[in-house]
Structures are given as structure tokens and as C-alpha cells.
Amino acid sequence: MSITDFFEKNKIKYLENEPLKKFSTFKIGGNADYILFPSDINEIISCIEALSLNGVNYTVIGNGSNLLFSDDGFRGAVIITSQCRKIIVDGNILHALCGSSLSVLSNTAQKKSLTGLEFAYGIPGTCGGAIYMNAGAYGSEISSVISRCTCYDVSNKKMLTYEKNEMNLSYRHSVLMDNPNLIILSAVFSLNEGDGTKSLEIMQGNMKKRCASQPYSQPNAGSIFKKPEGHFAGKLIEDCGLKGYCVGGAMVSTKHAGFIVNNGDATADNVRELIEHIKEKVLSEYGVTLDCEIRFI
């Protein structure tokens, strides 16, 4: 059975030879051979197994944020989990599938007067992606609320559950980064009872600050660099006089120098060249090595 026959037989939504820029917050990226939209975790697993059986390369993403697709596209299949978005609330516990939007997750908690996820409101990513990199904002991280996650181990073809203390969570890092054979499927978050009205005020306040200080309305992939020890990447870049600096259609944001924006016609090569220029400039002037936060595909 061909891979497309498998998609058709199992009624898995897919696109063929489609531009990845349509599925990237950066609005950059060439065509992928296949783009898949599994509707639940069983479909994610069956897609992975079928692709592996047919020798088709694949990668798994969430909402297309915090990453940069190649101008050459992707030879193989890109599995997008954003349709796997079921969330269940059980007391102060949230069960979420990997494709659940962080903002929806935050809203769900707020409506149930549960506190702890206010920081995630407005982050344009999914539960799976946030756990993968231990995403954070405003002094909080996923590590402060996650209880455990369930992954599919591609190498052993079985599901594994990792408790929080087994997830190797640190700044922008998790066990998933150490083992590419692990694909996150779902997670459990342990929250605290609180005041829903107060949580909403915090979320709205954070969103107001985000819109005021970040290029929220322009295509971007979030913070390009991790925070270097003892410094702020954005300030170092700004102090180098790089705000507004362009390479092709890629520009250091004039609003926040820690972001690179797509001015409309940026290529992945433009972004990569700009990243290298920024790193060289910051290293030369301040002796600080910047480490990229975004994922290159």
C-alpha cells in the first residue's frame, strides 16, 4: 500500500506538495512532500508507523511557531498536531492533548478558577511544543505546572509516561530534546485553586505588555535567542545598534531586538544570515555567545 493510499484508507487529512510557509508563524518555508493533520493521538501513532514502514522521512510540529522551515521545503511528511486539542478538567488537574493551544489552555484554567497558567496566555504555541522546550514567560515556565507527560517512543513502538522529575526540565530544555525518538502525545498539569477574575486580569495585563513590547502583529518565530547568563539577548542586540538591521526581507524588530520579523518577502536564508551577523556582532562587542532558541527544519 502506498503512503497516500494509507492516508485515504484511514481518512487522515493531508496535503501534498504544499508550501510550509502557510503553517509557520514566520510565513517562511518551501514545499513539503506531505503535510498531515491527525485528529487524535492514535492517528499520530499510525501516521508515524506508516511513514516509517514506507521509508518516508517525517517531523512533528505543533502550531508552526518557534521554528524556521528551509526554503527548500521538507522531503517527507510534516505532521501537524494542532487538530489534537482536547482538554479535560478534573478538579485542579488539566489533561491536554499535544496540539492544545497554550492560550486555550490558559483560558480553560481561568474559567475554572485555576491558577498557574496565566503566563502561557498569548504564547502562540501548543502544549507539545511548550513542553518540548519548557516554554516560559513573565517569570514562569511549563516546569512549574506540569505533572507528567505521555510520549510515543518511535524506536520501541510503545507509549511511555514521564513524571515531572524524569523530564529533565531546565531553561528551554526537556528530555524530549535529548531523545528525538520521543514524540509527545499528551500532558497532565497540576494547578492551584484561585480567583478566575484575578487570573483574567493577569492574562490581559500580560497580553497588553506583550503587544506593546513585541512585534506581535508581524510574522516572527518568537524570541530568536535564549537568555545568556547574566544578560538579556534583546538588550545586547540593541546595544550593538542592530535594531532595524535587515538582510533581505528579514529584519531585527524595531520594537524588540530579540525578535526577527519577516517584512513580507524574507527567506530562510535571509533569516539565517541575519542570525549569524547578530551572533558575530554580539560576540565581537560584548564577548557573549548567543544560542538560538528556535528550531531549524
ABEGO torsion letter per residue (X at the ends): XBAAAAAAAAGBBBBBGBBAAAABAAGBEBBBABBBBBABAAAAAAAAAAAAAAGBBBBBBBAGBGBBBBAAEBBEBBBBAAABABBBBBEABBBBBAABBAAAAAAAAAAAGBBGAAAABGBBBBAAAAAAAGBBBGGBBAAAABABBBBBBAAAGBBBBBBAAAAGBBBGBBAAAABAABBBABBBBBBBBBBAAAAAAAAAAAAAAAAAABBAABBBAEBABBBBBGBBAAAAAAAAGABGBBBEABBBBAABAABBBBAGABBAAAAAAAAAAAAAAAAAAAGBBBBBABBBX
